[in-house]
Amino acid sequence: MTREDWESVATEPDNKLDLGYQLSEWEQFEALDDTDQLIFLPSSEAQLEDAAFVVAADDSIVDLNSQC
């Protein structure tokens, strides 16, 4: 997406139509090493095979159910 494309997008763009995002379901798991780390993996095995994963710091995670 070029700067001009980005600037022409609506203030509240549609994630799929305007930005090309594709939503997917992810599952949350606790790490098995007794730390507070969480692991997020896609629900779809096909996405898992595509090496889809997220690495994030603790302060980057927000519970949208309680924050919105």
Buried (B, 14 or more C-beta within 10 A) or exposed (E): EEEEEEEEEEEEEEEEEBEEEEEEEBEEEEEEEEEEEEEBBBEEEEBEEEEBEEEEEEEEEEEEEEEE
